[in-house]
Amino acid sequence: MSWLFGSANRRTPTGQSDIRAARDRQISNLKARVPGLQLKSTDNSLNEVQITAPDGAKVVLRVFLPTKFPSDRPVLQLLSPVTHPWVNTYMQVVGHPDLHGWDGTNPPLIGDIVAAVIQEFGRSNGGVTTSGRDQASTVWGGPIAEQPSGFSGAPPAAGAFGLGNPPVCHPASGATGGAASAKGYTNMASTAQRTGGELQTRRRRPPVHHTPIPDIPDTFSELQGLSTEKLNRLLGDESARQALLLGMTNVMRMKDLRTDVLKGNVETARLTVAKQDAASVLREEGEKIKAELKALQTSYEDKARGGGKNMGGTADQMILKRVKHASKMADTSSERVATDFLEKRVPTQDFLDEFLKERQRYHMLAAKIECMKRDIRF
């Protein structure tokens, strides 16, 4: 119920001065730990640094500090395509343990995180770390012997998470302890063989989108040195005004950015067309699996009704059916009470009394269902 009442031990700064002091300490740490950092905004919320990608190419890492930083998690954005287990499909660095486990009440130092990311990219070889064991050791922050029991060892695919869903290590399905680890490493090896060619192709592909998004300046240097007479003349001369506008630095950078976006769209379209055949095969397999699932669901429903429409179920099965219906009704009722509370149609005390009563009834019925299934071997 922490989503309702909030965390009891969450600490917040006592005032704007505390927030500003914490932010200033973080920014100072960032400047001290990251040589070559370039300031891109007057409030220090946007910084960039050129780093070496795992494949040896030079890329720009943009560090964005939100307004509520350090309470809110910072964003580390790569401005060129990079293949690495820590990078998601949006080219955001999310795999560092301190990033995907960001604690706004006791935040880690952003400078240390950026330095660790740069070091990790430098340790990598050809877009991935030297081995699956190195990946696992890096993510968990220790050797393989210190990993939790059931760790599968295989990092998630780059497209498996987004901004709000950083990579998480999952236990291997259907196994525990050493067996789970062995199964995970076996899966990792087969996946690496299957996707090796694709990774090599992706690494050889030249980066398309490399132009940083230009900031909107407070002043324009092209206009600062002009006299009032020249400015008035520009107002009446459309051609001269257009020529001056197209020659501005920010306008030229925006045109370059638009060109890069167009190139990226063309490349994406080309890759999409190239993978249409494979997508068609996968679509057919998906339809086949969907049909098999539907057949299994029909068979299950027949068994749940006691063997089909033409067969009367036993007394235990009829009771089980009624208990299931009551459990579903209790679940629906609790959801309705929660919706009424969220939409402020009922006061807090009424919500607590009714919601807890319905949830308690739902869990009690769910436990009875499991006991009945075990007893009648359903």
C-alpha positions as CSV (number, residue, x, y, z in Angstrom):
1,M,0.0,0.0,0.0
2,S,3.1,2.3,-0.3
3,W,1.6,3.7,-3.5
4,L,-1.3,5.0,-1.4
5,F,0.3,6.3,1.7
6,G,3.8,7.0,0.5
7,S,7.1,5.9,2.0
8,A,7.3,6.5,5.7
9,N,11.1,7.0,5.7
10,R,11.4,9.2,2.6
11,R,13.4,12.3,3.3
12,T,13.0,15.6,1.3
13,P,15.1,18.7,1.5
14,T,13.8,21.3,4.0
15,G,14.0,24.2,1.6
16,Q,15.1,25.6,-1.7
17,S,18.5,26.4,-0.3
18,D,19.1,22.7,0.6
19,I,18.0,21.6,-2.9
20,R,20.3,24.2,-4.5
21,A,23.2,23.2,-2.3
22,A,22.8,19.5,-3.2
23,R,22.5,20.4,-6.9
24,D,25.7,22.6,-6.7
25,R,27.6,19.7,-5.0
26,Q,26.6,17.4,-7.8
27,I,27.6,19.8,-10.6
28,S,30.9,20.4,-8.9
29,N,31.5,16.7,-8.7
30,L,30.6,16.4,-12.4
31,K,33.1,19.1,-13.5
32,A,35.8,17.6,-11.3
33,R,35.4,14.0,-12.4
34,V,34.8,14.5,-16.2
35,P,37.6,16.3,-18.0
36,G,36.6,18.1,-21.2
37,L,33.0,18.7,-20.0
38,Q,31.4,21.5,-22.0
39,L,28.6,23.7,-20.6
40,K,25.7,24.0,-22.9
41,S,23.2,26.0,-20.7
42,T,23.5,28.9,-18.3
43,D,21.9,26.9,-15.4
44,N,24.3,24.0,-15.8
45,S,21.4,21.6,-16.6
46,L,22.9,20.6,-20.0
47,N,26.5,19.5,-20.4
48,E,28.3,17.5,-23.1
49,V,31.5,15.6,-23.3
50,Q,33.2,13.7,-26.2
51,I,33.9,10.1,-25.3
52,T,35.2,7.0,-27.1
53,A,32.5,4.5,-28.0
54,P,33.1,0.7,-27.6
55,D,33.9,0.4,-31.4
56,G,36.5,3.2,-31.1
57,A,34.4,6.0,-32.7
58,K,34.2,9.4,-31.1
59,V,30.7,10.2,-29.8
60,V,29.1,13.0,-27.7
61,L,27.6,12.1,-24.4
62,R,25.0,14.6,-23.2
63,V,24.3,14.9,-19.5
64,F,20.9,16.5,-18.7
65,L,20.0,17.4,-15.1
66,P,16.3,17.8,-14.6
67,T,14.8,20.7,-12.7
68,K,14.3,18.6,-9.6
69,F,17.7,17.0,-9.8
70,P,19.1,15.3,-7.7
71,S,15.7,14.1,-6.5
72,D,14.9,13.1,-10.1
73,R,17.2,10.9,-12.1
74,P,19.6,12.5,-14.6
75,V,19.5,11.6,-18.3
76,L,22.7,10.4,-20.1
77,Q,22.0,10.7,-23.8
78,L,24.3,9.6,-26.6
79,L,24.1,11.7,-29.8
80,S,25.3,8.8,-32.1
81,P,24.3,5.1,-32.3
82,V,26.2,2.9,-29.9
83,T,25.8,-0.8,-29.2
84,H,26.4,-1.7,-25.6
85,P,24.4,-3.6,-22.9
86,W,24.1,-0.4,-20.9
87,V,22.5,1.6,-23.8
88,N,18.8,1.2,-24.7
89,T,17.2,1.7,-28.1
90,Y,16.8,5.4,-27.5
91,M,20.6,5.7,-27.1
92,Q,20.3,6.5,-23.4
93,V,22.7,5.1,-20.9
94,V,20.5,3.2,-18.4
95,G,22.5,0.1,-17.4
96,H,24.7,1.6,-14.7
97,P,23.5,0.2,-11.4
98,D,23.3,3.7,-9.8
99,L,21.2,5.0,-12.7
100,H,18.5,2.3,-12.9
101,G,18.4,2.2,-9.1
102,W,18.5,6.0,-8.6
103,D,17.7,7.0,-5.0
104,G,16.6,10.6,-4.9
105,T,16.7,10.7,-1.1
106,N,20.4,9.7,-1.0
107,P,21.6,10.2,-4.6
108,P,25.0,9.0,-5.8
109,L,27.4,11.5,-7.4
110,I,26.7,12.1,-11.0
111,G,30.3,12.8,-11.8
112,D,31.3,9.3,-10.5
113,I,28.5,7.7,-12.7
114,V,29.7,9.5,-15.9
115,A,33.3,8.6,-15.2
116,A,32.3,5.0,-14.7
117,V,30.3,5.0,-18.0
118,I,33.4,6.4,-19.8
119,Q,35.6,3.8,-18.2
120,E,33.1,1.0,-19.1
121,F,33.0,2.0,-22.7
122,G,36.8,2.1,-22.8
123,R,37.0,-1.5,-21.4
124,S,34.6,-2.8,-24.0
125,N,35.7,-4.5,-27.2
126,G,33.9,-4.1,-30.5
127,G,30.6,-2.9,-29.1
128,V,30.2,-5.5,-26.3
129,T,32.2,-6.4,-23.2
130,T,34.9,-9.1,-23.7
131,S,32.6,-11.9,-22.4
132,G,29.3,-12.7,-20.9
133,R,31.0,-13.2,-17.5
134,D,32.4,-9.7,-17.7
135,Q,29.0,-8.3,-18.5
136,A,27.5,-10.0,-15.5
137,S,30.3,-9.0,-13.2
138,T,30.0,-5.4,-14.3
139,V,26.3,-5.1,-13.8
140,W,26.3,-6.7,-10.3
141,G,29.5,-4.8,-9.3
142,G,31.4,-7.9,-8.3
143,P,32.8,-11.2,-9.4
144,I,30.6,-14.1,-10.6
145,A,30.8,-15.8,-7.2
146,E,28.9,-12.9,-5.6
147,Q,25.9,-13.1,-8.0
148,P,22.5,-14.0,-6.6
149,S,21.4,-17.6,-6.9
150,G,19.5,-18.1,-10.1
151,F,21.2,-15.4,-12.1
152,S,20.9,-16.3,-15.8
153,G,24.0,-14.4,-16.9
154,A,22.5,-13.2,-20.2
155,P,22.0,-9.5,-20.5
156,P,18.6,-8.3,-21.8
157,A,18.3,-7.3,-25.4
158,A,18.8,-3.6,-26.1
159,G,15.2,-3.2,-27.2
160,A,13.7,-4.8,-24.1
161,F,13.5,-1.7,-22.0
162,G,12.9,2.0,-22.4
163,L,13.6,5.1,-20.5
164,G,11.7,4.2,-17.4
165,N,12.6,0.5,-17.6
166,P,16.4,-0.1,-17.2
167,P,17.9,-3.6,-17.7
168,V,17.3,-6.0,-14.8
169,C,18.9,-9.4,-14.4
170,H,16.3,-12.1,-14.3
171,P,16.5,-15.7,-12.9
172,A,16.3,-18.5,-15.5
173,S,12.8,-19.8,-15.9
174,G,12.1,-23.1,-14.2
175,A,15.4,-23.5,-12.5
176,T,17.1,-22.4,-9.2
177,G,20.6,-22.1,-7.9
178,G,23.5,-23.5,-10.0
179,A,21.1,-25.1,-12.5
180,A,19.6,-21.7,-13.3
181,S,23.0,-20.2,-13.8
182,A,24.1,-23.0,-16.1
183,K,20.9,-22.7,-18.1
184,G,21.3,-19.0,-18.4
185,Y,24.9,-19.2,-19.7
186,T,23.8,-21.8,-22.2
187,N,21.1,-19.5,-23.5
188,M,23.5,-16.7,-23.7
189,A,25.9,-18.7,-25.8
190,S,23.2,-19.7,-28.3
191,T,21.9,-16.1,-28.5
192,A,25.4,-14.8,-29.1
193,Q,25.9,-17.2,-32.0
194,R,22.5,-16.3,-33.5
195,T,23.0,-12.5,-33.3
196,G,26.7,-12.2,-33.9
197,G,26.3,-11.4,-37.6
198,E,23.7,-8.8,-36.9
199,L,25.9,-7.1,-34.2
200,Q,28.8,-7.0,-36.6
201,T,26.7,-5.4,-39.3
202,R,25.4,-2.9,-36.8
203,R,28.9,-1.9,-35.7
204,R,30.1,-1.4,-39.3
205,R,27.2,0.9,-40.0
206,P,28.3,4.6,-40.0
207,P,26.5,6.8,-37.5
208,V,23.8,8.9,-39.1
209,H,22.5,11.3,-36.5
210,H,25.5,13.1,-35.1
211,T,24.6,16.8,-35.0
212,P,23.7,18.1,-31.5
213,I,20.3,19.9,-31.2
214,P,21.3,23.6,-31.2
215,D,20.3,25.7,-28.2
216,I,18.2,28.9,-28.6
217,P,20.6,31.7,-27.7
218,D,19.5,34.8,-25.7
219,T,21.3,37.0,-28.2
220,F,22.4,36.6,-31.8
221,S,25.9,37.6,-32.6
222,E,25.0,38.3,-36.3
223,L,22.7,41.1,-35.2
224,Q,24.7,42.5,-32.3
225,G,27.1,44.5,-34.4
226,L,24.6,46.0,-36.8
227,S,23.6,49.7,-36.5
228,T,20.1,50.9,-36.1
229,E,20.2,52.1,-39.7
230,K,21.2,48.7,-41.0
231,L,18.5,47.0,-38.9
232,N,15.9,49.3,-40.4
233,R,17.1,48.6,-43.8
234,L,16.8,44.9,-43.2
235,L,13.2,45.3,-42.3
236,G,12.4,46.6,-45.8
237,D,14.7,44.3,-47.8
238,E,13.3,40.8,-47.9
239,S,16.2,39.3,-49.8
240,A,18.9,40.7,-47.5
241,R,16.9,39.7,-44.5
242,Q,16.5,36.1,-45.8
243,A,20.3,35.9,-46.6
244,L,21.2,37.0,-43.1
245,L,18.8,34.5,-41.6
246,L,20.1,31.6,-43.6
247,G,23.7,32.5,-42.7
248,M,23.1,32.4,-38.9
249,T,25.0,29.7,-37.1
250,N,22.0,28.3,-35.3
251,V,20.0,28.2,-38.5
252,M,22.8,26.4,-40.3
253,R,23.1,23.8,-37.4
254,M,19.3,23.3,-37.5
255,K,19.5,22.6,-41.3
256,D,22.3,20.1,-40.7
257,L,20.1,18.5,-38.0
258,R,17.2,18.2,-40.4
259,T,19.5,16.6,-43.0
260,D,20.7,14.1,-40.4
261,V,17.1,13.3,-39.5
262,L,16.2,12.7,-43.1
263,K,19.2,10.4,-43.6
264,G,18.2,8.5,-40.4
265,N,14.6,8.1,-41.7
266,V,15.9,6.8,-45.1
267,E,18.2,4.3,-43.3
268,T,15.4,3.2,-41.0
269,A,13.1,2.7,-44.0
270,R,15.8,0.7,-45.8
271,L,16.3,-1.6,-42.8
272,T,12.6,-2.1,-42.4
273,V,12.2,-3.1,-46.1
274,A,15.1,-5.5,-45.8
275,K,13.5,-7.2,-42.8
276,Q,10.0,-7.5,-44.2
277,D,10.5,-11.2,-45.2
278,A,11.8,-12.1,-41.7
279,A,8.9,-10.2,-40.1
280,S,6.4,-12.1,-42.3
281,V,7.8,-15.4,-41.1
282,L,7.6,-14.3,-37.5
283,R,4.1,-13.0,-38.0
284,E,3.0,-16.4,-39.4
285,E,4.6,-18.2,-36.4
286,G,2.8,-15.8,-34.1
287,E,-0.5,-16.6,-35.7
288,K,0.2,-20.3,-35.3
289,I,1.1,-19.9,-31.6
290,K,-2.0,-17.8,-31.1
291,A,-4.2,-20.5,-32.6
292,E,-2.6,-23.2,-30.4
293,L,-3.2,-21.0,-27.4
294,K,-6.8,-20.5,-28.2
295,A,-7.2,-24.3,-28.6
296,L,-5.6,-24.8,-25.2
297,Q,-7.9,-22.2,-23.6
298,T,-10.9,-23.9,-25.1
299,S,-9.8,-27.2,-23.7
300,Y,-9.1,-25.7,-20.3
301,E,-12.6,-24.0,-20.2
302,D,-14.2,-27.4,-21.1
303,K,-12.4,-29.1,-18.2
304,A,-13.3,-26.2,-15.9
305,R,-17.0,-26.7,-16.7
306,G,-16.7,-30.4,-15.8
307,G,-15.8,-32.0,-19.2
308,G,-18.0,-30.1,-21.7
309,K,-21.5,-28.9,-22.2
310,N,-23.0,-32.5,-22.4
311,M,-21.4,-33.7,-19.1
312,G,-22.6,-32.6,-15.7
313,G,-19.8,-31.5,-13.4
314,T,-19.3,-33.1,-10.0
315,A,-20.4,-31.3,-6.8
316,D,-16.8,-30.2,-6.1
317,Q,-16.5,-28.7,-9.5
318,M,-19.7,-26.8,-9.2
319,I,-18.6,-25.4,-5.8
320,L,-15.3,-24.5,-7.3
321,K,-17.0,-22.6,-10.1
322,R,-19.1,-20.6,-7.6
323,V,-16.1,-19.8,-5.5
324,K,-14.3,-18.5,-8.6
325,H,-17.2,-16.3,-9.5
326,A,-17.3,-14.9,-6.0
327,S,-13.5,-14.2,-6.1
328,K,-13.9,-12.4,-9.4
329,M,-16.8,-10.3,-8.0
330,A,-14.7,-9.3,-5.0
331,D,-11.8,-8.3,-7.2
332,T,-14.1,-6.2,-9.4
333,S,-15.6,-4.6,-6.4
334,S,-12.3,-3.6,-4.9
335,E,-11.2,-2.1,-8.2
336,R,-14.4,-0.1,-8.4
337,V,-13.8,1.3,-4.9
338,A,-10.2,2.2,-5.8
339,T,-11.4,4.0,-8.9
340,D,-14.0,6.0,-6.9
341,F,-11.4,7.0,-4.4
342,L,-8.9,8.1,-7.1
343,E,-11.6,10.1,-8.8
344,K,-12.4,11.7,-5.3
345,R,-16.0,10.3,-5.2
346,V,-15.5,8.8,-1.7
347,P,-13.7,10.0,1.4
348,T,-10.5,8.3,2.5
349,Q,-11.9,6.5,5.6
350,D,-14.8,5.0,3.6
351,F,-12.3,3.9,0.9
352,L,-10.0,2.2,3.4
353,D,-12.9,0.3,5.1
354,E,-14.5,-0.9,1.9
355,F,-11.3,-1.5,-0.1
356,L,-9.6,-3.6,2.7
357,K,-12.7,-5.6,3.3
358,E,-13.1,-6.5,-0.4
359,R,-9.4,-7.3,-0.9
360,Q,-9.4,-9.5,2.2
361,R,-12.4,-11.3,0.8
362,Y,-10.7,-11.7,-2.6
363,H,-7.5,-13.2,-1.1
364,M,-9.5,-15.5,1.1
365,L,-11.4,-16.9,-1.8
366,A,-8.3,-17.2,-3.9
367,A,-6.7,-19.3,-1.2
368,K,-9.8,-21.5,-1.1
369,I,-9.7,-22.0,-4.8
370,E,-6.1,-23.2,-4.6
371,C,-7.0,-25.6,-1.8
372,M,-10.0,-27.0,-3.7
373,K,-7.9,-27.5,-6.9
374,R,-5.4,-29.5,-4.9
375,D,-8.0,-31.6,-3.1
376,I,-9.9,-32.6,-6.2
377,R,-6.7,-32.7,-8.3
378,F,-8.1,-30.3,-10.8
